[in-house]
């Protein structure tokens, strides 16, 4: 084999892997798109509740995966609620002031959130670790105060403002049952959420199969060394930050239409950031599959605990998360990888770390990335 052929092999493998991952994304999207009809045929009226749970899981998957994109550069962002809220308010204000088509508000919301990320990132992404985390958390409060301070006729002040829904199914007597109206509404929103999720997954897959992945990994491992090797840390961190915020802003706009209202306290809630942070850790950092898998598992777990422990389900939910993070440092993806490994017990790189033993950051990173790049 010639030197030229050997040099082109990695590129060919990368292309094949990216095509394989994109095919899997298409298949995954097909399954999600078919899910409402399957649920309706299987469960009838109960499918409305199952579809609501599906919407929650998909929304959480978007939150988690977009946060993970930023985390791949080694940054601990606590500003997810700011961009989520900015997107929600952008859609509300656009419709209120211009009466623009409702669907136009979704990409506009993403653009507004991305622009805010560009401004914030340009000023703060040179900070490291906890300093950037504090700055991003403070930014959320700053945006919240600004929204509250705008004229009441624009944002509704501390009370907030209302938005029309994206979908308004009409009940036709004699041709459909009452619950079918709620089902059609949920089905419409579910498909929109799936569209945003698929876009997020495609961006994640493209990152994982491009030079961006290597740049992000180098920055996360040692930012100073990455700079010496020719990688511009500020530029690549800003790319990840803006992409993530654009997608979160779109999610905020869709959720604002589904809930029908926005207000500062709920829209800029820290709870949104906490969910975005915990879910990918539970699923497996620096992967595409991990955050999505964790979103499905955690949404189902929360619903189950609500029915079993109606009063104290949040306590049990928190305990499960803490125990899982302590004993699964590589998340669900790492656990699956360990269980499916054919190495004998006591050998191989998965030993020890999978049992909760402390492992250096540089040693856990490759396992996380290789577990589910697509």
C-alpha positions as CSV (number, residue, x, y, z in Angstrom):
1,X,0.0,0.0,0.0
2,X,1.4,3.4,-1.0
3,X,1.9,6.3,1.4
4,X,-0.8,8.2,-0.4
5,X,-3.3,5.5,0.1
6,X,-2.4,5.2,3.8
7,X,-2.9,8.9,4.3
8,X,-6.4,8.9,2.7
9,X,-7.6,5.9,4.8
10,X,-8.6,8.0,7.9
11,X,-10.5,10.5,5.8
12,X,-12.4,7.6,4.1
13,X,-13.2,6.0,7.5
14,X,-14.4,9.3,8.8
15,X,-16.7,9.8,5.8
16,X,-18.1,6.3,6.1
17,X,-18.7,6.9,9.8
18,X,-20.5,10.2,9.2
19,X,-22.7,8.7,6.5
20,X,-23.5,5.8,8.8
21,X,-24.4,8.2,11.6
22,X,-26.6,10.3,9.3
23,X,-28.5,7.2,8.1
24,X,-29.1,6.3,11.8
25,X,-30.4,9.8,12.4
26,X,-32.9,9.4,9.5
27,X,-34.0,6.1,10.9
28,X,-34.4,7.6,14.4
29,X,-36.4,10.5,13.0
30,X,-38.7,8.1,11.1
31,X,-39.4,6.1,14.3
32,X,-40.3,9.3,16.1
33,X,-42.5,10.6,13.3
34,X,-44.4,7.3,13.3
35,X,-44.8,7.3,17.1
36,X,-48.0,9.4,17.4
37,X,-49.9,7.2,15.0
38,X,-48.7,4.0,16.8
39,X,-49.6,5.4,20.2
40,X,-53.1,6.3,19.0
41,X,-53.7,2.9,17.5
42,X,-52.5,1.1,20.7
43,X,-53.8,3.2,23.5
44,X,-56.6,5.4,22.1
45,X,-57.5,8.2,24.5
46,X,-54.5,7.4,26.8
47,X,-52.2,8.2,23.9
48,X,-52.7,11.9,24.7
49,X,-50.8,11.5,28.0
50,X,-48.2,9.3,26.4
51,X,-47.6,11.9,23.7
52,X,-47.3,14.6,26.3
53,X,-44.6,12.6,28.0
54,X,-42.9,12.2,24.6
55,X,-42.9,15.9,24.1
56,X,-41.3,16.4,27.5
57,X,-38.6,13.8,26.7
58,X,-37.8,15.3,23.3
59,X,-37.6,18.8,24.8
60,X,-35.2,17.6,27.5
61,X,-33.1,15.8,24.9
62,X,-32.7,19.1,23.0
63,X,-31.7,20.9,26.2
64,X,-29.2,18.2,27.2
65,X,-27.6,17.8,23.8
66,X,-27.2,21.5,23.2
67,X,-25.5,21.9,26.6
68,X,-23.2,19.0,25.8
69,X,-22.1,20.8,22.7
70,X,-20.7,23.6,24.8
71,X,-19.3,21.2,27.4
72,X,-17.2,19.5,24.7
73,X,-15.0,22.6,24.7
74,X,-14.5,22.3,28.5
75,X,-16.8,25.2,29.4
76,X,-19.3,24.9,32.2
77,X,-22.2,27.1,30.9
78,X,-24.9,28.1,33.3
79,X,-26.6,30.4,30.8
80,X,-29.0,28.0,29.1
81,X,-32.0,29.5,30.8
82,X,-31.0,32.9,29.4
83,X,-31.0,31.8,25.8
84,X,-34.2,29.7,26.3
85,X,-36.0,32.7,27.7
86,X,-34.6,35.0,25.1
87,X,-35.9,32.8,22.4
88,X,-39.3,32.6,24.0
89,X,-39.6,36.3,24.4
90,X,-38.3,37.0,20.9
91,X,-41.1,35.0,19.4
92,X,-43.7,36.7,21.7
93,X,-42.5,40.2,21.0
94,X,-42.1,39.6,17.3
95,X,-45.8,38.5,17.0
96,X,-47.0,41.2,19.4
97,X,-45.3,44.1,17.5
98,X,-45.5,43.0,13.9
99,X,-48.1,40.2,13.7
100,X,-45.6,38.1,11.8
101,X,-46.4,34.5,11.0
102,X,-46.1,32.3,14.0
103,X,-43.6,30.0,12.3
104,X,-41.3,32.8,11.5
105,X,-40.8,33.5,15.2
106,X,-39.0,30.1,15.7
107,X,-35.9,30.8,13.5
108,X,-35.9,34.5,14.6
109,X,-35.9,33.4,18.2
110,X,-32.9,31.2,17.4
111,X,-31.1,34.1,15.8
112,X,-31.7,36.4,18.7
113,X,-30.4,33.8,21.2
114,X,-27.4,33.2,18.9
115,X,-26.7,36.9,18.8
116,X,-26.8,37.2,22.5
117,X,-24.4,34.2,22.8
118,X,-22.1,35.9,20.4
119,X,-22.0,39.0,22.6
120,X,-21.7,37.1,25.8
121,X,-19.1,34.7,24.4
122,X,-16.9,37.4,22.9
123,X,-16.7,39.0,26.4
124,X,-16.5,36.0,28.7
125,X,-15.2,32.9,26.8
126,X,-11.6,33.8,27.7
127,X,-12.5,33.1,31.3
128,X,-11.8,29.6,32.7
129,X,-13.8,27.1,34.8
130,X,-15.8,28.5,37.6
131,X,-15.2,32.1,36.5
132,X,-17.0,31.5,33.2
133,X,-19.8,29.6,35.0
134,X,-20.4,32.5,37.4
135,X,-20.4,35.0,34.5
136,X,-22.9,32.9,32.5
137,X,-25.2,32.5,35.5
138,X,-25.1,36.3,36.1
139,X,-25.9,36.9,32.5
140,X,-29.2,35.0,32.9
141,X,-30.2,37.4,35.7
142,X,-29.2,40.4,33.6
143,X,-31.3,39.3,30.7
144,X,-34.2,38.7,33.0
145,X,-34.0,42.1,34.6
146,X,-33.7,43.8,31.1
147,X,-36.9,42.0,30.0
148,X,-38.7,43.1,33.1
149,X,-37.6,46.6,32.6
150,X,-38.8,47.0,29.0
151,X,-42.1,48.8,28.4
152,X,-45.2,46.9,29.6
153,X,-46.7,47.1,26.1
154,X,-43.7,45.2,24.7
155,X,-42.9,42.4,27.2
156,X,-45.7,42.6,29.8
157,X,-43.2,43.5,32.6
158,X,-43.2,41.1,35.5
159,X,-46.6,39.6,34.5
160,X,-45.5,38.5,31.1
161,X,-47.5,38.2,27.9
162,X,-49.5,35.7,25.9
163,X,-48.9,33.9,22.6
164,X,-51.2,32.2,20.3
165,X,-50.7,28.4,19.8
166,X,-49.1,27.0,16.7
167,X,-51.9,24.4,16.3
168,X,-55.7,24.9,16.8
169,X,-57.5,21.7,15.9
170,X,-61.2,22.2,15.4
171,X,-63.7,19.7,16.9
172,X,-66.0,18.2,14.3
173,X,-69.1,16.8,15.9
174,X,-70.0,13.3,14.8
175,X,-66.6,12.7,13.1
176,X,-64.2,12.8,16.0
177,X,-64.2,12.4,19.8
178,X,-63.3,15.2,22.2
179,X,-59.9,13.7,23.2
180,X,-58.9,13.6,19.5
181,X,-58.6,17.4,19.6
182,X,-56.0,17.3,22.3
183,X,-54.3,14.4,20.5
184,X,-54.0,16.4,17.2
185,X,-52.6,19.4,19.1
186,X,-50.0,17.3,20.9
187,X,-49.2,15.5,17.7
188,X,-48.5,18.7,15.9
189,X,-46.2,20.0,18.7
190,X,-44.5,16.6,19.0
191,X,-43.5,16.7,15.3
192,X,-42.1,20.3,15.7
193,X,-40.1,19.3,18.7
194,X,-38.8,16.3,16.7
195,X,-37.7,18.6,13.9
196,X,-35.7,20.7,16.3
197,X,-34.2,17.6,17.9
198,X,-33.2,16.1,14.6
199,X,-31.5,19.4,13.6
200,X,-29.6,19.3,16.9
201,X,-28.6,15.7,16.4
202,X,-27.4,16.4,12.8
203,X,-25.3,19.4,14.0
204,X,-23.8,17.2,16.8
205,X,-23.0,14.4,14.3
206,X,-21.3,16.8,11.9
207,X,-19.2,18.2,14.8
208,X,-18.3,14.7,15.9
209,X,-17.1,13.8,12.4
210,X,-15.2,16.9,11.5
211,X,-12.1,18.8,12.6
212,X,-14.3,20.6,15.2
213,X,-14.3,17.5,17.4
214,X,-10.5,17.4,17.5
215,X,-10.3,21.1,18.2
216,X,-12.9,20.9,21.0
217,X,-11.1,17.9,22.5
218,X,-7.7,19.7,22.4
219,X,-9.2,22.8,24.1
220,X,-10.9,20.7,26.7
221,X,-7.7,18.7,27.5
222,X,-5.3,21.7,27.7
223,X,-6.3,25.0,26.3
224,X,-2.7,26.4,26.4
225,X,-1.3,23.5,24.5
226,X,-4.1,23.7,22.0
227,X,-3.2,27.3,21.3
228,X,0.4,26.5,20.8
229,X,-0.6,23.8,18.3
230,X,-2.4,26.3,16.2
231,X,-6.0,25.9,17.6
232,X,-7.7,29.2,18.4
233,X,-9.5,28.4,21.7
234,X,-11.6,31.6,21.7
235,X,-12.9,31.1,18.2
236,X,-13.9,27.4,18.6
237,X,-15.5,27.9,22.0
238,X,-17.5,30.8,20.5
239,X,-18.6,28.5,17.6
240,X,-19.9,25.9,20.1
241,X,-21.6,28.5,22.2
242,X,-23.4,30.2,19.4
243,X,-24.6,26.9,17.8
244,X,-25.9,25.7,21.1
245,X,-27.7,28.9,21.9
246,X,-29.3,29.1,18.5
247,X,-30.9,25.7,19.0
248,X,-32.0,26.5,22.6
249,X,-33.6,29.7,21.4
250,X,-35.7,27.8,18.9
251,X,-36.8,25.4,21.6
252,X,-37.8,28.4,23.8
253,X,-40.0,29.8,21.1
254,X,-41.7,26.5,20.5
255,X,-42.4,26.0,24.2
256,X,-43.7,29.5,24.5
257,X,-46.3,28.8,21.8
258,X,-47.2,25.5,23.4
259,X,-47.7,26.9,26.9
260,X,-49.3,30.1,25.5
261,X,-47.5,32.5,27.8
262,X,-44.1,33.8,28.9
263,X,-43.2,35.5,32.1
264,X,-39.7,36.3,33.5
265,X,-39.7,34.0,36.5
266,X,-40.8,30.8,34.7
267,X,-39.1,31.5,31.4
268,X,-35.7,32.3,32.9
269,X,-35.9,29.7,35.6
270,X,-32.6,28.3,36.8
271,X,-34.4,24.9,36.8
272,X,-33.9,24.9,33.0
273,X,-30.2,25.2,33.3
274,X,-30.0,22.5,35.9
275,X,-31.9,20.1,33.7
276,X,-29.6,20.9,30.8
277,X,-26.6,20.2,32.9
278,X,-27.6,17.1,34.8
279,X,-29.1,15.1,31.9
280,X,-26.0,14.8,29.7
281,X,-23.9,13.9,32.8
282,X,-26.4,11.2,33.6
283,X,-26.3,10.0,29.9
284,X,-22.7,10.4,29.1
285,X,-20.7,13.5,28.3
286,X,-19.2,14.4,24.9
287,X,-21.5,12.0,23.0
288,X,-24.6,12.4,20.9
289,X,-26.5,9.3,22.1
290,X,-25.9,9.9,25.9
291,X,-28.0,13.1,26.4
292,X,-30.8,11.7,24.3
293,X,-30.9,8.4,26.0
294,X,-30.8,10.1,29.4
295,X,-33.7,12.4,28.4
296,X,-35.9,9.4,27.7
297,X,-34.9,7.5,30.8
298,X,-35.2,10.5,33.2
299,X,-38.6,11.6,31.7
300,X,-40.0,8.1,32.2
301,X,-38.5,7.8,35.6
302,X,-39.9,11.1,36.8
303,X,-43.4,10.2,35.5
304,X,-43.2,6.8,37.3
305,X,-42.1,8.3,40.6
306,X,-44.9,10.9,40.3
307,X,-47.5,8.1,40.2
308,X,-45.8,6.0,42.9
309,X,-44.8,8.8,45.3
310,X,-47.1,11.7,44.5
311,X,-45.8,13.8,47.4
312,X,-42.1,13.0,47.7
313,X,-41.2,12.1,44.1
314,X,-38.7,14.9,43.7
315,X,-36.7,13.7,46.7
316,X,-36.6,10.2,45.2
317,X,-35.7,11.6,41.8
318,X,-32.8,13.6,43.3
319,X,-31.5,10.5,45.2
320,X,-31.6,8.4,42.0
321,X,-29.6,11.1,40.1
322,X,-27.0,11.5,42.8
323,X,-26.5,7.7,43.2
324,X,-26.3,7.3,39.4
325,X,-23.7,10.0,39.0
326,X,-21.6,8.6,41.8
327,X,-21.6,5.0,40.6
328,X,-21.8,5.7,36.8
329,X,-19.2,8.4,36.3
330,X,-19.3,7.8,32.5
331,X,-23.1,7.9,32.4
332,X,-25.5,5.4,30.8
333,X,-23.3,5.2,27.7
334,X,-20.3,4.2,29.7
335,X,-22.4,1.6,31.6
336,X,-23.7,0.1,28.4
337,X,-20.2,0.1,26.9
338,X,-18.9,-1.7,30.0
339,X,-21.7,-4.3,30.1
340,X,-21.3,-5.1,26.4
341,X,-17.5,-5.3,26.6
342,X,-16.2,-8.8,26.1
343,X,-13.0,-8.2,28.1
344,X,-12.5,-10.4,31.2
345,X,-13.3,-8.9,34.6
346,X,-10.4,-7.1,36.1
347,X,-8.8,-6.2,32.7
348,X,-9.2,-3.4,30.2
349,X,-9.6,0.3,30.5
350,X,-13.2,0.1,31.7
351,X,-12.2,-1.6,35.0
352,X,-12.4,0.6,38.1
353,X,-13.9,3.7,36.5
354,X,-17.1,1.9,35.8
355,X,-17.2,0.9,39.5
356,X,-17.0,4.5,40.6
357,X,-13.2,4.6,41.1
358,X,-11.6,8.0,40.5
359,X,-10.1,8.2,37.1
360,X,-8.0,11.1,35.6
361,X,-9.9,13.4,33.2
362,X,-7.7,12.6,30.3
363,X,-8.3,8.9,30.8
364,X,-12.1,9.0,30.9
365,X,-12.4,11.4,27.9
366,X,-11.7,9.0,25.1
367,X,-14.0,6.3,26.4
368,X,-16.8,8.9,26.6
369,X,-16.2,10.1,23.1
370,X,-15.8,6.7,21.5
371,X,-18.9,5.2,23.3
372,X,-21.4,7.0,21.0
373,X,-19.9,9.5,18.6
374,X,-23.0,9.4,16.4
